[in-house]
Structures are given as C-alpha cells and as structure tokens.
Amino acid sequence: MDMDDEQRYHAVASRDGRFDGMFFTAVTSTGIYCRPSCPAITPKQANVRFFKTAAAAQEAGFRACKRCRPDASPGSPEWNIRADVTARAMRLIADGTVDREGVAGLAAKLGYEQRQVRRLLVTELGAGPLALARAQRAQTARILIETTGIPVSDIAFAAGFSSIRQFNATILEVFDIAPTVLRERAAARAVRADTAPAPPGVIRLRLPYRPPLDATRILGFLAERAIPGVEEVTGGTYRRTILLPNGPGILSLTPASSYVGCDLELDDLRDVPAAVQRCRRLFDLDADPAAVSAFLGDDPVLGPLVRACPGRRAPGHVDGNELAVRAVLGQQVSVAAARKLGARIVAACGKPLSAPSGSLTHLFPEAATIAAVDPGTLPMPGARARSLTGLAAAIASGEIALHPGADRDAETERLLALPGIGPWTAAYIRMRAMSDPDAFLPTDVGVLRGLKQLRRDGGSISAESWRPWRSYAVHHLWAALEQPTLLREAS
C-alpha cells in the first residue's frame, strides 16, 4: 500500500495496528522509533520521521522503543507483493543470506554487482545490506537472550556477530539496554505471567501477524497434504522436520488469537533467522488481509466468499526445492495419492533423524539425492518419474533456483522449459515455493469446479480482475469446495 507522510501520520495518530511493520515512526525529540500503533507516543507531526525498515531508523541514530518492540512487528507485505530487486534482496536478507554468504553472496543470488545492490537499497530504504542484516542479528540475539538459557557469550556468535564486543555494543545501541539486563527482565516477566519455561533445547517465541487469521483453514490445508514421517498436525499444532542452511531442525506452529506460537529445535542456533522467516512464509504471516479482502471483496463473483472469510491466507512453504518435488508428485493425481507417493519417496530416500520426535522420523530428501535415483525404480509412471529426477537434477545443479529471492518470472520460464513441467506445476511452484501472491492455476480441477459453480448465468469469469491477489482467489475457491454452503450462497 503506497502512503504519503500525511497518511502515515494519521495512521500513527489513530494507533492503527494494521500498519505495524509496514513502516516505522521515529520521533526526533526523543531519539526513539516505534510501531505506528505504539500507545506510548502522540508525537507532534513536525517531530516525526518515517522509515520503511527498522534498520534505516537505526542507521539514522534512533533506538527501538522498549514498550512497543518495533523490531518484533510483523514483516511488511510489500516485499512479497513486489518482484523487483529491492524486494528480492529483502527476502534474502530476512532468510539470513548476508550473514551466511556476505554481500557478495546476496549480489550473486540477485544477479547484480555488489555496488548496484548497495546503491539500490540505500537509495530506497536508507540502509544498505550490512545495516539490514545487522538489525536482523540484533533481533535474533534478543530472541535467544529472552527465550533460552544459552550463555550470552554463545548467543553473540550464534546470532552472527563477529565478536562479543560488537554484540554488546549493538544490543546497547539498538535497544538501549545491556544483554544481561534484557535476560533479567524477560525472566521477571515470565514469573509475573506464570509462563511455563520452554523445554530444554527448545526456542519458544511468538510470531506476530495482522489479524484476522483463518488458522483452521491453514491447519486443515497442511494436514491434508502432510507427508508421514516429515509432517504432522495434531491438537491444533503443525509440526515438521526441516533442513536449514546449517543443519536439521524441527518446528512446531500453534496459532493463537493474536500470534502463532513457534517452538524451534535446531541443531545450529545460527539457523534461527532462517527458521523464523520460513515459518512466516509457510503461514503467510506477513500478509495484509485487510488489503486483500478490501480488493477481492468488491468482486461481484468472488466477493461473497471473501467477505465470509476475511482472514484467508495463501500458505507458502519452508523449502522451495521440496515443494517443487512435491508439485511433480501431485501431477494428475489426488492430494491423498500425492501424499502417499511422498511418503514412499521419504521412506526410500529421506535421511532419518538422529533422534525421532513422535511421528517425525525423516528429513525430506534433498534434490541431489532424488536426482541420483533410477527413474525406473520410482512408484509412478515412467514419464513423470523422469520429470521428477530431471527437475531434481536442475535444482541440484543450480539451473533452477527457488530460494526466497528468486526472480519469479525467470524461474517460471526455466521450469516450463523442463520436460514434464507444464503450466499447472509451474504456477503451483510459483504460488507456494516463491510466495507469489498473484499466481493463478486456470487448469486446476478444484479451481475449475469452483468457477463452474460460481457462474450464475453460464457466462465467463475473468481472473484478470483479481490481480494482484489471484493466489488468494485460488485459496478461496479451494476452501469453498470444502464448504459447499458458501458456494451455494455465493452463486
């Protein structure tokens, strides 16, 4: 949503929580930056500056408000909506690319020179890639300080700082509080709230989102597709194994009224930022449901479905490569059949966990492992088996890149050039692996059935009018098929 400073100030004056994370409010008279909804401020308009990122506010010399915790706001939906270099860079930085691979690695993934990337980010956001990554390191460190008993000295390196001195200085500068005091205050809050501590080895945190959230639909969608051994949905919680850049882990997500509870069990604490961002993409937690519903709710055909469920999300995935493989497994078969195929592939090729957790026993096999399999041994038609191993080989070689900062148009073209990858498969990968809010599946059986029932007079329906939110339109159609009453009322 494009806003000018006047509109931003009105959002701040009304303490509108819908804009938390979309921009940050800095007050020159106090040197503090806040969320738009912060209850602690009613600043004079002349004393206010606005920033697109927390990092830009920090670069300008402002420190985070201790009351509203602006660093813990939901992410901006802008970076998923946009497909330009800045948005792609923001998605990669959030995933931890700069900490793992430096600015050179970020630039290589984007296909630009380092100088170009720095210039673009500084010009638009007021902060370069190192400053943006530094802000994220500070937030990761705060999470570990407040939610674990790990020694503070170990947290410094786990969060990506090069020295304890740098870590201490950054935390003090950003939050105006020493790391040890942060831990003491977090422990005191937990005692007052009678909060049970997380089990040993578990990082417990809350993932904020902009309400409403149709949690029942998300859990149902994931449960229907959950591959035994890798995923499970029990008691309102989604759990799965995950392979992160530095090692394996297990994540658990439990939706609540104003946040999603997230438990992480990680072999390497450096993976906290990537794990958090992948959980957010999976549940589409950075979306702006008000904007989506306001747009699609005015549509004469889709409107009734949207108004009946304004919190609909478009679930992404924690691993683009895995989702691509699963998309091929789902070609021309039911969801249940694809799930069974996935379970057989995992049992045959997946790496067992060193310590199984409940029904979670394996990691989903990596692309290189699947690429090395003889297609003739796979439990599917020969042509599809060859498509599967061909796609896996393209991913393993780097020919196909489905990381968070992928160029959606370029990767879609490359996918379509592979044998056995048609428009449905490419669009499904684009929607879920690349978190495109505007992907559409015109040949999908569920979409066609939903559209057929929505045609009141037998006329045609153009999905073009649903841009730029066609992924959400697809999920409304799929969900409505599970609730026939909604379709009858809409038609």
N, C-alpha and C positions, 0 to 999 in steps of 0.2 A: 504494500500500500504506500503510494507516494504521498508524503506530507510535507508541508512547509513549516517553518518555525512557529508561525501563529497557531496552526493546528496542533502542533506538538505541545505548545504551552497550554492550550485549552485541555488537552488530554492530561497534562500534569496537574492543572488546577482542579480537575474533577477526579483526580487519583484513579484513572481508568486502568485497571489491571490487564486489560486486553493488549495493551501496548508494551507490557514488560518484556524486555529482551529485544524489542524492535528498535528501540533507541534508548539512550541513557541521558539523564539530566544532570548537568554539573552546575554547581552554584559557586560563583566566583567569590562571594563574600565569606564562604566557609571553607572552600577548597575541597568539597566533598561531591562525589557523584552518586546518583541514586537511580532506582527504578522510577518510571512515571507514576506508579501507584504509591510511592513512599508516603506514609502517614506523618512522617516527621518534618516535612517541609511544605511551606507555601511561599515559594520564593517570589521576589519581585521579578517581573519579566526582564528588566534591564540587567539583572544579575545572573541570568540563565544562559548556559551554552548547551548545545545538543551534540551528541556523538552517536555514530552508528554502532560502535563497539566499545566494550569496557577498556580494551587495550588503548584505543585512541584517547579516552578520558585519562587513563593513567599516564600516557605519553605527554599529555598537556599539563601534568602535575597535580591531578586530582586523585584523592584516595577514596576507597569504597566506603559507603555508609555502613555503619555497624548494625543499624536497625533493619534496613530492608534487604541487605545482602544482594546488591545488584549483580554481583558476579555469579549468583546462583539462579538467575532468571531463566525462563525457557529460552531456547535459541530462537533466532529470528527466522521466520518462514521465508524471508527474502532469498536466502542462499539456496533453497531447494527450488523456488519458483524460477529464479534466473538461471540461465545456462551459459553466461559469459565467463571470462577468465577470472574475474574477481570472485564470483560465486563459487566456481570450481576450486579456486585456491582456498576459500574459506572452509569448504567441506573437507579438503585435505588437511588443512591446519588443525581443524577440530578433531580429525582422526589421529593426530599425532605425527604427521609426516615430517614436519620440520625437526622435531625432537629426535626422530629416528634417522633421518636422511639429510638433514640440513636444508638450507635454502636451495642448494644445488639439486637435491632430490625432488623438492617441490617443483622447481622450474622444469626439470626433466619430465615429470609426470604431466605438466601442463603444456609442454612443447614450446616453451618460451625461454628467452635468456633471463638470467637472474636479475639483471638490471631492469628489464622490462617488467618483471613481476613486482619488484620493489616499487618502481615508479607507479604502476597501476594501483597498488594497494595504498601507498601513501597519498596519492592524489585523491582517491575516492574515499578512503576510510580514515586518513590521518594517522595511520600506523602501518609499518612495514611487517613483513612476515616474522621477523625475530621478535618484535614487540607483541604481535598477536600470539605467538607461541609462548612468550614469557607470561602473558596474562593467563593463558590456559595452565601453565605449570603452577602458577600461584593457586589457582582454583583446585587443581589436583592435589597439591600439597595440603590445602585446607581440608579437603575431604578426608585425606588419610590421617591428618592430625586429629580431627574431630570424631572419626568413626572407628579408629583402630588403636591398639595399644603398641603399635610399632615404635621403636625408639625414634625420636625426632631426627637424629643424625642419619638414620637409614632412610627416612622419608625424603630427605633432601635429594638423595641420589635416585630414589625410586620415582620422584616427580620430574626428574630430568635436569636438575640443577648440577652445575659442574663442580660446585664446592659448597660447604656448609656456610661459609661466609656469604656467598652470593644468595643462598637460600634465606638466611636470616635477614639480610638487607632487603630482599624483595618482599618478603612477608610483612616486614615492618613498614615498608614504603606503601604497599598496596592496601593493607588492611589496618595500618596504624596500631598494630598490636604484635607482640612477640609470639613466636610459635608456642612456647611453653604456656603462656597465658591463654592462648587460644584453646589449648587442650584442657586446662583447668576449668575454663568457663563452660566448655562443652560437657565436661563431666558433671559440673554443678547443675546444668540444665537437665541432664538425663536423670539425676537424682530427684530434682523437683518434679519432673514429669513422670517419675516412676517408670522410666523406659527400660525395658529389658536389654541388657547388652547383647551385641551380636555374638554368635558362637565363635570359638577360636578359628582363625583363618578366614573369616567372612568379613567383607567390607559391606556395610549396610548404609545405604543412602536413599534419598528421596529424589525422584526425577519430576520436576515441575512441568506443568502443561497449561495451556489455555483452555478452560472449560467451554463447552461440555465435552465429555469423552464417552463414546459408546464402548465401554470396556467389555460388555457382554459379547458384542459382535466380534471384537478383536480376538478375544479368547476362543470363541467358537470357530472363527476362521482358522486360527493357528492349530486348534485341537483337531479339526477335520483333516489337516494336512501333516500333522505331527508324525515324524518317522520314528518308529520304535527303536530304542537304543540311543537316539540322538536328542529326542524331544519328548516332553510330556506336559499335559495340562491336568492338574489335579487341585481340587479345592480352591478354585479361583486364582491359581498361580500357574504361570507358564515357566517351564524350566527347560534348559537345553545345554548341551556341550558346545564349545566354541573354540576355534583355533585362532588365536590372536597373533600379532607380529612377533611377540617374544615368547610365546608358549601357549599351552591349552588353558582352558578355564571352564567354569560352569556359572551360568547366570540364572537368576530367578526373578521374575517380574510379577508383582501383585498390585493391580490397580486399586486405588483408594479414592476417596471423594475429591481430593484436591492435589493428589500426586500419585505417582506409581512407585511403590516400594521396590527397591532393587538390591538384591544380595549378589555379591560377586565373590567367587572363589577362584583366585588366579595363581598360576604358578609363578608369575613375574609381575610385581607391582607396577612396573613401567607400562603395563597394558591398561591401567585404569582409564586414561582418557579415551583410548580406542573402544574399550568395552562400553563405557557410558554412551558414547556417540552412536555406537551400533545398536544399543538398546533403544535409544531415542528414535533412530531411523526405523527400527522394527515396528514400534508402536506409533510412528508418525507423530511424535510428541511436540515437534516444533511447528506444526500446522497452525493456521489461524482459522478455526472452524466458523467463526462469525463471518469472515470474509467469504469463505466458500459457500456457506449456506445463504448468505445475502444474495450472492450471484445466481446460484443454481435454484434457489427457492423461488425466484421470479419466473422460472421457465414454466410455460403452460403445461408441458408434459411431465417433466421430472419434478416440478415444484412440490406436489403433494408428498412424494417420497422423502424429499429433503426436509420439508417442514416437520414431518413425522419423526425425523431423527437428525437433528442439527449437529450431533456430535460424531457423525460418521467419519472414520479415518481411512487412509489408504496405506495399509501396512507395507513396510519395506522388508528388508532382510538384513541379517547380521553379516552375511558373506555373499558378495555378488557372484563369485565363482560357483559356490554351492547352488545358489538359486538358478543360475544358468543351466547347470546339470539337471536340476530338478524340473526345469521347464521342458527339457527334451524328454525326460521320463514321463511327463504329463501329456505329451502329444497324442491326441486322438484316443485317449482313454479317460475313464472316470477319475475323480480325485482319489477315491478309495483304491483303485488299481494302481495309480501312480505312487500312492503311499506304500503299498505292498512291494512295488518294484524298488522303491528307495530303501526299504528295509533289507531287501536281499542284497542290494549293492553295498550297503553299510556292513552287513554281516560278512560279505566276501572281501571287501577292500578297505573298510574303515579301520583306523588304528584304535585298539582297545585303550580305555583309560587305565592309568596305573592304579587308581582306586575308584571303582564304580560307585555311583551315588544313586541309590534307589534303582529305578529302571534305566538310568542313564549309564551306558556302558562303553560307547564308542564316540570317536570324532567322525564327522562326515569325511569321506576320503578326499584327498587333495586331487587337483586336476591332473597332476603328473602321474599319480597312481592310476587313475582311470584311463588316461591316455595309453598306458602301457599294457592294458588288458586286451586280450584277443577278443574282438567283437563277437566271434562265433560262440564264445562261452557266456555271453550275457543273456539274461532271460527276457528277450524281446525280439521282435522281427529284425532280420539282418540289416535292412536299410536304416532303421532307427538306431541300432547298435553302432553302426559305422558313423552315423551323425553324432552320436554321443561321444565316441572316442575322438572323432575329428574336432569337435568343439573343445573337448578337454585338452587336446594337443595344442590348439590355437591359444587357449588360455595359458597353458604351461609355458609356451614359447614367448609369450608377451604379445603375440599378434592381436589378441583380444584383451583389452584392459577394462575391468569392471570395478575399479576402485572408486571411492566416493567422488573424486574429482574428474571422472571420465567425461570426455566430450560425447554427449548423448547422441548427437546426430552422426558423428564419425563412427562410433562403436556400433550403432544400429546398421549402418551401411556395411561394416565389416562382418557383422553377424549374418546379414542377409546374403552375403557372398559365399558363406559356408554351405556345403551340401547338407540338405535336410533341415535347414533353418529358414522357416517361412515367416510371413508377416505376424502370425499369431505369437509364435515363440519369441521373435524379436521384440514385439510390443510388450509381452508379459515380462521379459527380462528388463526392458526399459522402465516399466512401471515399478517393479519391485526391487531389482538389483541396483538400479540407478536413481530410484526415488523420484521419478519424473511425475509431477502432479497432473500432466496433461497427456499421458499415454492413453490410447484407446484400442480396443480389441473388437473390431467390427464383425469378425467371423466367429467369435466365441459363442459357443452354444448357449450359455447362460445369458449373455448379452442379447442374443437374437430372440430368445424366448421372452425375456423381459420387454424388449422393444415391441415384440408382436402383441403382447397383452396390453401395452400402453397405447397402441394405435386405436383410437376411438372409432375413427371412420374408415379405417383401412388405408389411410394416407401414409406418406413417408414421414420419417423423423430425421432431422439432420443433427448429428452430433457436433457439427461445427459450432453451433450456437452455445455449446457447453465449454468451449475453450475459455480460459486456460486450466479448467478443472475437470478434464474428462476422466482422469483416473478415479476421481471421487464419484463421478457419474456411473462408472463401471461398478464400483463397490455398492452403490445404492441399488443398482439393478440386480446384482448378485444377492444382496441381502434381502431384497424384496421377494425374490423367488423362494426364500426360506420362510417368508411371512406372506402367504397368498392374500390375506385380508388387505394388506397395504396396496397390493397391485390392483385388486378389485376396486378399492376405493378411489385409487388414482385414475383408473380407466373408466 
